[in-house]
């Protein structure tokens, strides 16, 4: 039953994006839509690749981690408007590439790419904090929660914060451990997708920016 609920929430963001397509045009959310499609497709493609073609779990998890990191970093890089902060995702991506190479060289005996996955968690959390910081520090943005991107980034922050320690230890899990603890990932994945649905269903905010001086224009 829980697996069915999980799959429903995997496809829901895709449905919401398409259903409210006019609201999401020109909002910079196309990358998140692609990410949701890839995430949903992996639920069916991964078992197929493993059972039919015999591809190891390590490579399946690692491939998804690389795709996920790339898409989310593109989104966050574009969303961070402060030029002084944009260098952080660039440096972080170089570090992530090093983690991927090291993981493929040294951790191939593991069933889970814990180095790249936990490294991705830390980096996406940092990028999310930078985005939120830049929004708060921008005096022209008064209500940050009116922005679709705000809810998407909050989804990132909650999910990657909640699963960080799970991914750190996942490389040492046996099959029983995976069954016992992986529900943590699934629960917060559902929460993440719920926030995506909220973002995709929001009306376009034509007045996201509220210059502070306008608050007193009529005084």
PyMOL commands that place a pseudoatom at each C-alpha (Angstrom):
pseudoatom trace, name=CA, resn=UNK, resi=1, chain=A, elem=C, hetatm=0, pos=[0.000, 0.000, 0.000]
pseudoatom trace, name=CA, resn=UNK, resi=2, chain=A, elem=C, hetatm=0, pos=[2.789, 2.436, 0.917]
pseudoatom trace, name=CA, resn=UNK, resi=3, chain=A, elem=C, hetatm=0, pos=[4.593, 1.653, -2.352]
pseudoatom trace, name=CA, resn=UNK, resi=4, chain=A, elem=C, hetatm=0, pos=[1.449, 2.594, -4.273]
pseudoatom trace, name=CA, resn=UNK, resi=5, chain=A, elem=C, hetatm=0, pos=[1.189, 5.897, -2.380]
pseudoatom trace, name=CA, resn=UNK, resi=6, chain=A, elem=C, hetatm=0, pos=[4.873, 6.535, -3.094]
pseudoatom trace, name=CA, resn=UNK, resi=7, chain=A, elem=C, hetatm=0, pos=[4.396, 5.962, -6.839]
pseudoatom trace, name=CA, resn=UNK, resi=8, chain=A, elem=C, hetatm=0, pos=[1.334, 8.226, -6.890]
pseudoatom trace, name=CA, resn=UNK, resi=9, chain=A, elem=C, hetatm=0, pos=[3.328, 11.045, -5.318]
pseudoatom trace, name=CA, resn=UNK, resi=10, chain=A, elem=C, hetatm=0, pos=[6.156, 10.407, -7.798]
pseudoatom trace, name=CA, resn=UNK, resi=11, chain=A, elem=C, hetatm=0, pos=[3.864, 11.106, -10.750]
pseudoatom trace, name=CA, resn=UNK, resi=12, chain=A, elem=C, hetatm=0, pos=[1.782, 13.859, -9.102]
pseudoatom trace, name=CA, resn=UNK, resi=13, chain=A, elem=C, hetatm=0, pos=[4.286, 16.710, -9.739]
pseudoatom trace, name=CA, resn=UNK, resi=14, chain=A, elem=C, hetatm=0, pos=[4.337, 15.776, -13.438]
pseudoatom trace, name=CA, resn=UNK, resi=15, chain=A, elem=C, hetatm=0, pos=[0.540, 15.860, -13.527]
pseudoatom trace, name=CA, resn=UNK, resi=16, chain=A, elem=C, hetatm=0, pos=[0.405, 19.190, -11.696]
pseudoatom trace, name=CA, resn=UNK, resi=17, chain=A, elem=C, hetatm=0, pos=[3.013, 20.789, -13.964]
pseudoatom trace, name=CA, resn=UNK, resi=18, chain=A, elem=C, hetatm=0, pos=[1.148, 19.743, -17.110]
pseudoatom trace, name=CA, resn=UNK, resi=19, chain=A, elem=C, hetatm=0, pos=[-2.261, 20.623, -15.643]
pseudoatom trace, name=CA, resn=UNK, resi=20, chain=A, elem=C, hetatm=0, pos=[-1.095, 24.146, -14.758]
pseudoatom trace, name=CA, resn=UNK, resi=21, chain=A, elem=C, hetatm=0, pos=[1.228, 24.568, -17.719]
pseudoatom trace, name=CA, resn=UNK, resi=22, chain=A, elem=C, hetatm=0, pos=[0.206, 28.171, -18.390]
pseudoatom trace, name=CA, resn=UNK, resi=23, chain=A, elem=C, hetatm=0, pos=[1.022, 29.113, -14.799]
pseudoatom trace, name=CA, resn=UNK, resi=24, chain=A, elem=C, hetatm=0, pos=[4.456, 27.518, -15.030]
pseudoatom trace, name=CA, resn=UNK, resi=25, chain=A, elem=C, hetatm=0, pos=[5.607, 28.965, -18.340]
pseudoatom trace, name=CA, resn=UNK, resi=26, chain=A, elem=C, hetatm=0, pos=[8.484, 31.411, -18.082]
pseudoatom trace, name=CA, resn=UNK, resi=27, chain=A, elem=C, hetatm=0, pos=[8.950, 30.536, -14.401]
pseudoatom trace, name=CA, resn=UNK, resi=28, chain=A, elem=C, hetatm=0, pos=[12.206, 28.619, -14.870]
pseudoatom trace, name=CA, resn=UNK, resi=29, chain=A, elem=C, hetatm=0, pos=[10.667, 25.353, -13.640]
pseudoatom trace, name=CA, resn=UNK, resi=30, chain=A, elem=C, hetatm=0, pos=[11.230, 23.275, -16.773]
pseudoatom trace, name=CA, resn=UNK, resi=31, chain=A, elem=C, hetatm=0, pos=[14.349, 21.741, -15.239]
pseudoatom trace, name=CA, resn=UNK, resi=32, chain=A, elem=C, hetatm=0, pos=[12.358, 20.621, -12.181]
pseudoatom trace, name=CA, resn=UNK, resi=33, chain=A, elem=C, hetatm=0, pos=[9.725, 19.108, -14.483]
pseudoatom trace, name=CA, resn=UNK, resi=34, chain=A, elem=C, hetatm=0, pos=[12.450, 17.109, -16.266]
pseudoatom trace, name=CA, resn=UNK, resi=35, chain=A, elem=C, hetatm=0, pos=[13.816, 16.050, -12.877]
pseudoatom trace, name=CA, resn=UNK, resi=36, chain=A, elem=C, hetatm=0, pos=[10.372, 14.802, -11.817]
pseudoatom trace, name=CA, resn=UNK, resi=37, chain=A, elem=C, hetatm=0, pos=[10.030, 12.843, -15.064]
pseudoatom trace, name=CA, resn=UNK, resi=38, chain=A, elem=C, hetatm=0, pos=[13.452, 11.230, -14.588]
pseudoatom trace, name=CA, resn=UNK, resi=39, chain=A, elem=C, hetatm=0, pos=[12.698, 10.419, -10.938]
pseudoatom trace, name=CA, resn=UNK, resi=40, chain=A, elem=C, hetatm=0, pos=[9.413, 8.735, -11.856]
pseudoatom trace, name=CA, resn=UNK, resi=41, chain=A, elem=C, hetatm=0, pos=[10.939, 6.869, -14.802]
pseudoatom trace, name=CA, resn=UNK, resi=42, chain=A, elem=C, hetatm=0, pos=[13.735, 5.501, -12.607]
pseudoatom trace, name=CA, resn=UNK, resi=43, chain=A, elem=C, hetatm=0, pos=[11.170, 3.612, -10.499]
pseudoatom trace, name=CA, resn=UNK, resi=44, chain=A, elem=C, hetatm=0, pos=[10.507, 1.418, -13.549]
pseudoatom trace, name=CA, resn=UNK, resi=45, chain=A, elem=C, hetatm=0, pos=[13.729, 1.645, -15.534]
pseudoatom trace, name=CA, resn=UNK, resi=46, chain=A, elem=C, hetatm=0, pos=[16.051, 0.743, -12.637]
pseudoatom trace, name=CA, resn=UNK, resi=47, chain=A, elem=C, hetatm=0, pos=[14.446, -2.679, -11.904]
pseudoatom trace, name=CA, resn=UNK, resi=48, chain=A, elem=C, hetatm=0, pos=[14.423, -3.400, -15.644]
pseudoatom trace, name=CA, resn=UNK, resi=49, chain=A, elem=C, hetatm=0, pos=[18.100, -2.579, -16.054]
pseudoatom trace, name=CA, resn=UNK, resi=50, chain=A, elem=C, hetatm=0, pos=[18.972, -4.631, -12.980]
pseudoatom trace, name=CA, resn=UNK, resi=51, chain=A, elem=C, hetatm=0, pos=[16.876, -7.735, -13.683]
pseudoatom trace, name=CA, resn=UNK, resi=52, chain=A, elem=C, hetatm=0, pos=[17.140, -7.907, -17.475]
pseudoatom trace, name=CA, resn=UNK, resi=53, chain=A, elem=C, hetatm=0, pos=[20.583, -6.475, -18.168]
pseudoatom trace, name=CA, resn=UNK, resi=54, chain=A, elem=C, hetatm=0, pos=[22.207, -7.296, -14.827]
pseudoatom trace, name=CA, resn=UNK, resi=55, chain=A, elem=C, hetatm=0, pos=[23.411, -3.752, -14.130]
pseudoatom trace, name=CA, resn=UNK, resi=56, chain=A, elem=C, hetatm=0, pos=[24.658, -3.401, -10.560]
pseudoatom trace, name=CA, resn=UNK, resi=57, chain=A, elem=C, hetatm=0, pos=[22.746, -1.278, -8.039]
pseudoatom trace, name=CA, resn=UNK, resi=58, chain=A, elem=C, hetatm=0, pos=[25.842, 0.844, -7.502]
pseudoatom trace, name=CA, resn=UNK, resi=59, chain=A, elem=C, hetatm=0, pos=[25.811, 2.098, -11.080]
pseudoatom trace, name=CA, resn=UNK, resi=60, chain=A, elem=C, hetatm=0, pos=[22.044, 2.631, -11.068]
pseudoatom trace, name=CA, resn=UNK, resi=61, chain=A, elem=C, hetatm=0, pos=[22.164, 4.759, -7.916]
pseudoatom trace, name=CA, resn=UNK, resi=62, chain=A, elem=C, hetatm=0, pos=[25.283, 6.576, -9.085]
pseudoatom trace, name=CA, resn=UNK, resi=63, chain=A, elem=C, hetatm=0, pos=[23.771, 7.402, -12.475]
pseudoatom trace, name=CA, resn=UNK, resi=64, chain=A, elem=C, hetatm=0, pos=[20.634, 8.837, -10.908]
pseudoatom trace, name=CA, resn=UNK, resi=65, chain=A, elem=C, hetatm=0, pos=[22.698, 10.841, -8.406]
pseudoatom trace, name=CA, resn=UNK, resi=66, chain=A, elem=C, hetatm=0, pos=[24.703, 12.416, -11.242]
pseudoatom trace, name=CA, resn=UNK, resi=67, chain=A, elem=C, hetatm=0, pos=[21.562, 13.271, -13.243]
pseudoatom trace, name=CA, resn=UNK, resi=68, chain=A, elem=C, hetatm=0, pos=[19.789, 14.586, -10.142]
pseudoatom trace, name=CA, resn=UNK, resi=69, chain=A, elem=C, hetatm=0, pos=[22.720, 16.747, -9.069]
pseudoatom trace, name=CA, resn=UNK, resi=70, chain=A, elem=C, hetatm=0, pos=[23.150, 18.167, -12.569]
pseudoatom trace, name=CA, resn=UNK, resi=71, chain=A, elem=C, hetatm=0, pos=[19.492, 19.157, -12.960]
pseudoatom trace, name=CA, resn=UNK, resi=72, chain=A, elem=C, hetatm=0, pos=[19.093, 20.633, -9.484]
pseudoatom trace, name=CA, resn=UNK, resi=73, chain=A, elem=C, hetatm=0, pos=[22.351, 22.559, -9.705]
pseudoatom trace, name=CA, resn=UNK, resi=74, chain=A, elem=C, hetatm=0, pos=[21.337, 24.045, -13.061]
pseudoatom trace, name=CA, resn=UNK, resi=75, chain=A, elem=C, hetatm=0, pos=[18.057, 25.176, -11.496]
pseudoatom trace, name=CA, resn=UNK, resi=76, chain=A, elem=C, hetatm=0, pos=[19.671, 26.657, -8.398]
pseudoatom trace, name=CA, resn=UNK, resi=77, chain=A, elem=C, hetatm=0, pos=[22.498, 28.308, -10.346]
pseudoatom trace, name=CA, resn=UNK, resi=78, chain=A, elem=C, hetatm=0, pos=[19.957, 30.061, -12.556]
pseudoatom trace, name=CA, resn=UNK, resi=79, chain=A, elem=C, hetatm=0, pos=[17.840, 31.002, -9.539]
pseudoatom trace, name=CA, resn=UNK, resi=80, chain=A, elem=C, hetatm=0, pos=[20.645, 32.629, -7.557]
pseudoatom trace, name=CA, resn=UNK, resi=81, chain=A, elem=C, hetatm=0, pos=[20.777, 36.198, -8.847]
pseudoatom trace, name=CA, resn=UNK, resi=82, chain=A, elem=C, hetatm=0, pos=[23.622, 37.463, -6.688]
pseudoatom trace, name=CA, resn=UNK, resi=83, chain=A, elem=C, hetatm=0, pos=[26.694, 37.241, -8.913]
pseudoatom trace, name=CA, resn=UNK, resi=84, chain=A, elem=C, hetatm=0, pos=[28.936, 37.015, -5.845]
pseudoatom trace, name=CA, resn=UNK, resi=85, chain=A, elem=C, hetatm=0, pos=[27.264, 33.723, -4.880]
pseudoatom trace, name=CA, resn=UNK, resi=86, chain=A, elem=C, hetatm=0, pos=[27.158, 32.100, -8.309]
pseudoatom trace, name=CA, resn=UNK, resi=87, chain=A, elem=C, hetatm=0, pos=[30.741, 30.896, -8.049]
pseudoatom trace, name=CA, resn=UNK, resi=88, chain=A, elem=C, hetatm=0, pos=[29.782, 28.518, -5.205]
pseudoatom trace, name=CA, resn=UNK, resi=89, chain=A, elem=C, hetatm=0, pos=[27.853, 26.033, -7.395]
pseudoatom trace, name=CA, resn=UNK, resi=90, chain=A, elem=C, hetatm=0, pos=[30.706, 26.123, -9.914]
pseudoatom trace, name=CA, resn=UNK, resi=91, chain=A, elem=C, hetatm=0, pos=[33.306, 25.231, -7.288]
pseudoatom trace, name=CA, resn=UNK, resi=92, chain=A, elem=C, hetatm=0, pos=[30.912, 22.718, -5.730]
pseudoatom trace, name=CA, resn=UNK, resi=93, chain=A, elem=C, hetatm=0, pos=[30.396, 21.004, -9.080]
pseudoatom trace, name=CA, resn=UNK, resi=94, chain=A, elem=C, hetatm=0, pos=[34.139, 20.555, -9.499]
pseudoatom trace, name=CA, resn=UNK, resi=95, chain=A, elem=C, hetatm=0, pos=[34.240, 18.987, -6.022]
pseudoatom trace, name=CA, resn=UNK, resi=96, chain=A, elem=C, hetatm=0, pos=[31.258, 16.776, -6.878]
pseudoatom trace, name=CA, resn=UNK, resi=97, chain=A, elem=C, hetatm=0, pos=[32.984, 15.563, -10.036]
pseudoatom trace, name=CA, resn=UNK, resi=98, chain=A, elem=C, hetatm=0, pos=[35.957, 14.575, -7.891]
pseudoatom trace, name=CA, resn=UNK, resi=99, chain=A, elem=C, hetatm=0, pos=[33.642, 12.663, -5.539]
pseudoatom trace, name=CA, resn=UNK, resi=100, chain=A, elem=C, hetatm=0, pos=[32.093, 10.787, -8.476]
pseudoatom trace, name=CA, resn=UNK, resi=101, chain=A, elem=C, hetatm=0, pos=[35.495, 9.785, -9.861]
pseudoatom trace, name=CA, resn=UNK, resi=102, chain=A, elem=C, hetatm=0, pos=[36.735, 8.699, -6.423]
pseudoatom trace, name=CA, resn=UNK, resi=103, chain=A, elem=C, hetatm=0, pos=[33.542, 6.760, -5.795]
pseudoatom trace, name=CA, resn=UNK, resi=104, chain=A, elem=C, hetatm=0, pos=[33.766, 4.857, -9.081]
pseudoatom trace, name=CA, resn=UNK, resi=105, chain=A, elem=C, hetatm=0, pos=[37.417, 4.037, -8.444]
pseudoatom trace, name=CA, resn=UNK, resi=106, chain=A, elem=C, hetatm=0, pos=[37.266, 3.021, -4.768]
pseudoatom trace, name=CA, resn=UNK, resi=107, chain=A, elem=C, hetatm=0, pos=[33.672, 2.100, -3.817]
pseudoatom trace, name=CA, resn=UNK, resi=108, chain=A, elem=C, hetatm=0, pos=[32.581, -0.256, -6.563]
pseudoatom trace, name=CA, resn=UNK, resi=109, chain=A, elem=C, hetatm=0, pos=[32.192, -3.096, -4.067]
pseudoatom trace, name=CA, resn=UNK, resi=110, chain=A, elem=C, hetatm=0, pos=[29.339, -1.207, -2.388]
pseudoatom trace, name=CA, resn=UNK, resi=111, chain=A, elem=C, hetatm=0, pos=[25.707, -1.471, -3.508]
pseudoatom trace, name=CA, resn=UNK, resi=112, chain=A, elem=C, hetatm=0, pos=[25.129, 2.253, -2.991]
pseudoatom trace, name=CA, resn=UNK, resi=113, chain=A, elem=C, hetatm=0, pos=[27.178, 5.250, -4.105]
pseudoatom trace, name=CA, resn=UNK, resi=114, chain=A, elem=C, hetatm=0, pos=[27.290, 6.785, -0.646]
pseudoatom trace, name=CA, resn=UNK, resi=115, chain=A, elem=C, hetatm=0, pos=[30.165, 9.193, -1.383]
pseudoatom trace, name=CA, resn=UNK, resi=116, chain=A, elem=C, hetatm=0, pos=[28.485, 10.934, -4.314]
pseudoatom trace, name=CA, resn=UNK, resi=117, chain=A, elem=C, hetatm=0, pos=[24.998, 10.791, -2.783]
pseudoatom trace, name=CA, resn=UNK, resi=118, chain=A, elem=C, hetatm=0, pos=[25.969, 12.275, 0.577]
pseudoatom trace, name=CA, resn=UNK, resi=119, chain=A, elem=C, hetatm=0, pos=[28.211, 14.815, -1.167]
pseudoatom trace, name=CA, resn=UNK, resi=120, chain=A, elem=C, hetatm=0, pos=[25.273, 15.823, -3.351]
pseudoatom trace, name=CA, resn=UNK, resi=121, chain=A, elem=C, hetatm=0, pos=[23.109, 16.256, -0.251]
pseudoatom trace, name=CA, resn=UNK, resi=122, chain=A, elem=C, hetatm=0, pos=[25.596, 18.624, 1.382]
pseudoatom trace, name=CA, resn=UNK, resi=123, chain=A, elem=C, hetatm=0, pos=[26.095, 20.673, -1.791]
pseudoatom trace, name=CA, resn=UNK, resi=124, chain=A, elem=C, hetatm=0, pos=[22.386, 21.022, -2.615]
pseudoatom trace, name=CA, resn=UNK, resi=125, chain=A, elem=C, hetatm=0, pos=[21.714, 22.083, 0.988]
pseudoatom trace, name=CA, resn=UNK, resi=126, chain=A, elem=C, hetatm=0, pos=[24.423, 24.756, 0.660]
pseudoatom trace, name=CA, resn=UNK, resi=127, chain=A, elem=C, hetatm=0, pos=[23.041, 25.996, -2.681]
pseudoatom trace, name=CA, resn=UNK, resi=128, chain=A, elem=C, hetatm=0, pos=[19.522, 26.091, -1.221]
pseudoatom trace, name=CA, resn=UNK, resi=129, chain=A, elem=C, hetatm=0, pos=[20.711, 28.169, 1.733]
pseudoatom trace, name=CA, resn=UNK, resi=130, chain=A, elem=C, hetatm=0, pos=[22.462, 30.552, -0.658]
pseudoatom trace, name=CA, resn=UNK, resi=131, chain=A, elem=C, hetatm=0, pos=[19.269, 30.961, -2.676]
pseudoatom trace, name=CA, resn=UNK, resi=132, chain=A, elem=C, hetatm=0, pos=[17.178, 31.638, 0.440]
pseudoatom trace, name=CA, resn=UNK, resi=133, chain=A, elem=C, hetatm=0, pos=[19.829, 34.024, 1.774]
pseudoatom trace, name=CA, resn=UNK, resi=134, chain=A, elem=C, hetatm=0, pos=[19.887, 35.985, -1.483]
pseudoatom trace, name=CA, resn=UNK, resi=135, chain=A, elem=C, hetatm=0, pos=[16.094, 36.218, -1.428]
pseudoatom trace, name=CA, resn=UNK, resi=136, chain=A, elem=C, hetatm=0, pos=[15.990, 37.459, 2.163]
pseudoatom trace, name=CA, resn=UNK, resi=137, chain=A, elem=C, hetatm=0, pos=[18.770, 39.988, 1.585]
pseudoatom trace, name=CA, resn=UNK, resi=138, chain=A, elem=C, hetatm=0, pos=[17.118, 41.413, -1.531]
pseudoatom trace, name=CA, resn=UNK, resi=139, chain=A, elem=C, hetatm=0, pos=[15.222, 44.520, -0.342]
pseudoatom trace, name=CA, resn=UNK, resi=140, chain=A, elem=C, hetatm=0, pos=[12.974, 44.438, -3.419]
pseudoatom trace, name=CA, resn=UNK, resi=141, chain=A, elem=C, hetatm=0, pos=[11.506, 41.048, -2.452]
pseudoatom trace, name=CA, resn=UNK, resi=142, chain=A, elem=C, hetatm=0, pos=[9.001, 41.431, 0.348]
pseudoatom trace, name=CA, resn=UNK, resi=143, chain=A, elem=C, hetatm=0, pos=[7.049, 38.144, 0.371]
pseudoatom trace, name=CA, resn=UNK, resi=144, chain=A, elem=C, hetatm=0, pos=[9.466, 35.356, -0.590]
pseudoatom trace, name=CA, resn=UNK, resi=145, chain=A, elem=C, hetatm=0, pos=[6.797, 32.697, -0.126]
pseudoatom trace, name=CA, resn=UNK, resi=146, chain=A, elem=C, hetatm=0, pos=[4.854, 34.123, -3.092]
pseudoatom trace, name=CA, resn=UNK, resi=147, chain=A, elem=C, hetatm=0, pos=[7.543, 32.709, -5.368]
pseudoatom trace, name=CA, resn=UNK, resi=148, chain=A, elem=C, hetatm=0, pos=[7.220, 29.255, -6.912]
pseudoatom trace, name=CA, resn=UNK, resi=149, chain=A, elem=C, hetatm=0, pos=[10.975, 28.820, -6.666]
pseudoatom trace, name=CA, resn=UNK, resi=150, chain=A, elem=C, hetatm=0, pos=[10.834, 29.371, -2.915]
pseudoatom trace, name=CA, resn=UNK, resi=151, chain=A, elem=C, hetatm=0, pos=[8.647, 26.279, -2.426]
pseudoatom trace, name=CA, resn=UNK, resi=152, chain=A, elem=C, hetatm=0, pos=[10.796, 24.201, -4.773]
pseudoatom trace, name=CA, resn=UNK, resi=153, chain=A, elem=C, hetatm=0, pos=[13.966, 25.128, -2.883]
pseudoatom trace, name=CA, resn=UNK, resi=154, chain=A, elem=C, hetatm=0, pos=[12.287, 24.449, 0.474]
pseudoatom trace, name=CA, resn=UNK, resi=155, chain=A, elem=C, hetatm=0, pos=[11.459, 20.991, -0.890]
pseudoatom trace, name=CA, resn=UNK, resi=156, chain=A, elem=C, hetatm=0, pos=[15.145, 20.459, -1.706]
pseudoatom trace, name=CA, resn=UNK, resi=157, chain=A, elem=C, hetatm=0, pos=[16.253, 21.675, 1.695]
pseudoatom trace, name=CA, resn=UNK, resi=158, chain=A, elem=C, hetatm=0, pos=[13.872, 19.420, 3.650]
pseudoatom trace, name=CA, resn=UNK, resi=159, chain=A, elem=C, hetatm=0, pos=[14.528, 16.306, 1.566]
pseudoatom trace, name=CA, resn=UNK, resi=160, chain=A, elem=C, hetatm=0, pos=[18.318, 16.498, 1.417]
pseudoatom trace, name=CA, resn=UNK, resi=161, chain=A, elem=C, hetatm=0, pos=[18.622, 17.497, 5.076]
pseudoatom trace, name=CA, resn=UNK, resi=162, chain=A, elem=C, hetatm=0, pos=[16.443, 14.581, 6.176]
pseudoatom trace, name=CA, resn=UNK, resi=163, chain=A, elem=C, hetatm=0, pos=[18.247, 11.960, 4.070]
pseudoatom trace, name=CA, resn=UNK, resi=164, chain=A, elem=C, hetatm=0, pos=[21.846, 13.083, 4.572]
pseudoatom trace, name=CA, resn=UNK, resi=165, chain=A, elem=C, hetatm=0, pos=[22.757, 10.627, 7.339]
pseudoatom trace, name=CA, resn=UNK, resi=166, chain=A, elem=C, hetatm=0, pos=[20.730, 7.873, 5.692]
pseudoatom trace, name=CA, resn=UNK, resi=167, chain=A, elem=C, hetatm=0, pos=[22.857, 8.187, 2.556]
pseudoatom trace, name=CA, resn=UNK, resi=168, chain=A, elem=C, hetatm=0, pos=[26.078, 8.367, 4.568]
pseudoatom trace, name=CA, resn=UNK, resi=169, chain=A, elem=C, hetatm=0, pos=[25.407, 4.934, 6.072]
pseudoatom trace, name=CA, resn=UNK, resi=170, chain=A, elem=C, hetatm=0, pos=[23.500, 3.374, 3.142]
pseudoatom trace, name=CA, resn=UNK, resi=171, chain=A, elem=C, hetatm=0, pos=[26.682, 1.976, 1.612]
pseudoatom trace, name=CA, resn=UNK, resi=172, chain=A, elem=C, hetatm=0, pos=[26.941, -0.439, 4.545]
pseudoatom trace, name=CA, resn=UNK, resi=173, chain=A, elem=C, hetatm=0, pos=[23.297, -1.576, 4.434]
pseudoatom trace, name=CA, resn=UNK, resi=174, chain=A, elem=C, hetatm=0, pos=[22.412, -5.187, 3.744]
pseudoatom trace, name=CA, resn=UNK, resi=175, chain=A, elem=C, hetatm=0, pos=[19.057, -6.082, 2.178]
pseudoatom trace, name=CA, resn=UNK, resi=176, chain=A, elem=C, hetatm=0, pos=[17.302, -6.157, 5.556]
pseudoatom trace, name=CA, resn=UNK, resi=177, chain=A, elem=C, hetatm=0, pos=[18.720, -2.777, 6.565]
pseudoatom trace, name=CA, resn=UNK, resi=178, chain=A, elem=C, hetatm=0, pos=[17.574, -1.346, 3.259]
pseudoatom trace, name=CA, resn=UNK, resi=179, chain=A, elem=C, hetatm=0, pos=[14.025, -2.575, 3.877]
pseudoatom trace, name=CA, resn=UNK, resi=180, chain=A, elem=C, hetatm=0, pos=[14.087, -1.276, 7.457]
pseudoatom trace, name=CA, resn=UNK, resi=181, chain=A, elem=C, hetatm=0, pos=[15.436, 2.222, 6.801]
pseudoatom trace, name=CA, resn=UNK, resi=182, chain=A, elem=C, hetatm=0, pos=[14.750, 3.180, 3.191]
pseudoatom trace, name=CA, resn=UNK, resi=183, chain=A, elem=C, hetatm=0, pos=[11.211, 4.240, 4.099]
pseudoatom trace, name=CA, resn=UNK, resi=184, chain=A, elem=C, hetatm=0, pos=[12.856, 7.410, 5.506]
pseudoatom trace, name=CA, resn=UNK, resi=185, chain=A, elem=C, hetatm=0, pos=[13.904, 8.336, 1.987]
pseudoatom trace, name=CA, resn=UNK, resi=186, chain=A, elem=C, hetatm=0, pos=[10.457, 7.497, 0.621]
pseudoatom trace, name=CA, resn=UNK, resi=187, chain=A, elem=C, hetatm=0, pos=[8.587, 9.552, 3.242]
pseudoatom trace, name=CA, resn=UNK, resi=188, chain=A, elem=C, hetatm=0, pos=[10.641, 12.666, 2.629]
pseudoatom trace, name=CA, resn=UNK, resi=189, chain=A, elem=C, hetatm=0, pos=[10.497, 12.073, -1.107]
pseudoatom trace, name=CA, resn=UNK, resi=190, chain=A, elem=C, hetatm=0, pos=[6.703, 12.235, -0.791]
pseudoatom trace, name=CA, resn=UNK, resi=191, chain=A, elem=C, hetatm=0, pos=[7.004, 15.495, 1.178]
pseudoatom trace, name=CA, resn=UNK, resi=192, chain=A, elem=C, hetatm=0, pos=[9.357, 16.892, -1.473]
pseudoatom trace, name=CA, resn=UNK, resi=193, chain=A, elem=C, hetatm=0, pos=[6.903, 16.051, -4.250]
pseudoatom trace, name=CA, resn=UNK, resi=194, chain=A, elem=C, hetatm=0, pos=[4.058, 17.592, -2.268]
pseudoatom trace, name=CA, resn=UNK, resi=195, chain=A, elem=C, hetatm=0, pos=[5.952, 20.894, -2.158]
pseudoatom trace, name=CA, resn=UNK, resi=196, chain=A, elem=C, hetatm=0, pos=[6.577, 20.594, -5.897]
pseudoatom trace, name=CA, resn=UNK, resi=197, chain=A, elem=C, hetatm=0, pos=[2.818, 20.233, -6.418]
pseudoatom trace, name=CA, resn=UNK, resi=198, chain=A, elem=C, hetatm=0, pos=[2.228, 23.363, -4.348]
pseudoatom trace, name=CA, resn=UNK, resi=199, chain=A, elem=C, hetatm=0, pos=[4.737, 25.282, -6.457]
pseudoatom trace, name=CA, resn=UNK, resi=200, chain=A, elem=C, hetatm=0, pos=[3.347, 24.055, -9.770]
pseudoatom trace, name=CA, resn=UNK, resi=201, chain=A, elem=C, hetatm=0, pos=[-0.248, 24.859, -8.798]
pseudoatom trace, name=CA, resn=UNK, resi=202, chain=A, elem=C, hetatm=0, pos=[0.456, 28.410, -7.567]
pseudoatom trace, name=CA, resn=UNK, resi=203, chain=A, elem=C, hetatm=0, pos=[-0.725, 31.278, -9.712]
pseudoatom trace, name=CA, resn=UNK, resi=204, chain=A, elem=C, hetatm=0, pos=[1.898, 33.400, -11.379]
pseudoatom trace, name=CA, resn=UNK, resi=205, chain=A, elem=C, hetatm=0, pos=[2.936, 36.117, -8.996]
pseudoatom trace, name=CA, resn=UNK, resi=206, chain=A, elem=C, hetatm=0, pos=[3.093, 39.256, -11.078]
pseudoatom trace, name=CA, resn=UNK, resi=207, chain=A, elem=C, hetatm=0, pos=[4.133, 41.306, -8.065]
pseudoatom trace, name=CA, resn=UNK, resi=208, chain=A, elem=C, hetatm=0, pos=[6.763, 39.090, -6.464]
pseudoatom trace, name=CA, resn=UNK, resi=209, chain=A, elem=C, hetatm=0, pos=[8.959, 42.105, -6.039]
pseudoatom trace, name=CA, resn=UNK, resi=210, chain=A, elem=C, hetatm=0, pos=[7.705, 44.774, -3.663]
pseudoatom trace, name=CA, resn=UNK, resi=211, chain=A, elem=C, hetatm=0, pos=[10.072, 47.715, -3.324]
pseudoatom trace, name=CA, resn=UNK, resi=212, chain=A, elem=C, hetatm=0, pos=[10.065, 48.778, 0.304]
pseudoatom trace, name=CA, resn=UNK, resi=213, chain=A, elem=C, hetatm=0, pos=[9.652, 52.411, -0.603]
pseudoatom trace, name=CA, resn=UNK, resi=214, chain=A, elem=C, hetatm=0, pos=[6.293, 51.651, -2.233]
pseudoatom trace, name=CA, resn=UNK, resi=215, chain=A, elem=C, hetatm=0, pos=[4.896, 50.621, 1.136]
pseudoatom trace, name=CA, resn=UNK, resi=216, chain=A, elem=C, hetatm=0, pos=[4.933, 54.241, 2.216]
pseudoatom trace, name=CA, resn=UNK, resi=217, chain=A, elem=C, hetatm=0, pos=[4.069, 55.872, -1.089]
pseudoatom trace, name=CA, resn=UNK, resi=218, chain=A, elem=C, hetatm=0, pos=[0.636, 56.987, 0.086]
pseudoatom trace, name=CA, resn=UNK, resi=219, chain=A, elem=C, hetatm=0, pos=[1.730, 58.317, 3.480]
for i in range(1, 219): cmd.bond("trace and resi %d" % i, "trace and resi %d" % (i + 1))
show_as sticks, trace
zoom trace
